[in-house]
Amino acid sequence: MEKTDILSLSLEELEQLLVAYGEKKFRAKQVFQWLHVKKVMDFDKMTDISVQLRHFLKENFCINGLFMQKRLESHIDNTVKYLYRLSDGNFVETVLMDYHHGKSICVSTQVGCKMGCNFCASAIAGFVRSLEPSEILMQIYETERDAGTRVSGVVLMGIGEPLDNFSNVLKFLKLLSDKDGDNLSLRHVSLSTCGIVPKIYELADMKLQLTLSVSLHSPYNDKRSEIMPVNRTYNIDELMKACRYYIDTTGRRVTFEYAVIDNVNSSEKDADRLAALLRGMNCHVNLIPVNQVKERNYKTARSGVADFAKRLGDRGINATVRRTLGSDIEAACGQLRRDAGSKGGTDN
Ligand code: SAH
C-alpha cells in the first residue's frame, strides 16, 4: 500500500486519520506542529509521541522531502537559486531574494508548464506534472533551513501556472497560513497567473487576503495571443472583467506583470492602450526587463523599461520597475531545470 503524504494533509485530515486509528485528537496537532512549526522531518525525533504511534506513522505515512541538487548564490545581491530534486527524480526551482524588508521566496507550483508563453524558459522545457501541496511547502522549509532564516514573503511565480494546479495550491496556502502550522499570513503571499479566468473568479469568491498578480505583457489581443496562447481562450476583455471582480470582491489591489520587450510591447501606442485599459482600476503595474532565454531573440534595451515606465506615468498609470535580481545566476525561471534535463537528472 502506498503511504500517505503527511505534509500534504491539513490538520483536520490528520486528526481524522489518527482518531480512526484510535488516538486522541490532540495527538494530530502534536504531529502537525513537529512537522510545520519545528520542521522535524523524522518521526523518530518526535519525542513526545508514543513509540507505538511513531511506529504507526512510519508504517502509514511518508515525508515527501526535497533534495538540493544545486545551489547558486549571486555575488551581486545575495539572491540564492536552488534546484531541488523531487522524490520521483523531477526537478523544480526556487529562488530566495533579499529585500530590505526581509527575505522573499519564489516557489514553483508545477514541473514545467502547459501555458506555452513564448518568452518563458519553463514553457519551452514542457510540462511534466503538477506539484503536491507538500512539494510546494517543502521548497520553503528546505530553503529556510539552508538559509538559517524565516522568509517574510512568498510569491507563487516560479515554474508552473498556479491556477492550473488549483486544488493543491489552495491546500498549500491553507497549510502555510494555518495558525497551528507555519502561520504565515496570506497578506504576505502573491499568486501570479497568466490569466485563467474561471479560476480567478473562484479565487475571488474565497476572499483570501493574498495578492493576485496577472501576467499581462500586452494590451492588444493579437499580440498577447501571439506571445501568450492562453489569451486565445480568455481574451483581454474577459481577463479585465475577472480582475475587476477580484478587486471588488476582495477589496485588494491587483498587480499586472509586464515584461518589457523591445519592438513587441513597449511603444507609445502600447502605453496608450495599456493606460486606457487600466484607468480607474485599483491596480499596480510591475515592469520587468525581459529575461533573455536562448531560444528567443527577445530583449530590452537598458533604457527600455524606464522609458516605458515614464510613458505610463505620463498617462497617469503608476508603474514600478522590478529590480533584476540574481542576474549572474540565471534567475529567470525554468532555465536551471531545463539545463538539468528532466527525470533522473545530472549531478552537476
Ligand atoms: N504562470 C504564472 C507564474 C509563473 S511565471 C504566470 O504566468 O504569471 C512568473 C512571471 O515571470 C510571469 O509574469 C511571467 O510572465 C514572467 N516571465 C516568464 N518568463 C519571463 C522572461 N523571460 N522575462 C521576463 N519575465 C518572464
Residues whose N, C-alpha, C, O or C-beta is under 5 A from the ligand:
A	BS01	SAH	F119 C120 A121 L156 M157 G158 G160 E161 P162 S192 T193 C194 S215 E257 A259 I288 P289 V290 N291 Q292
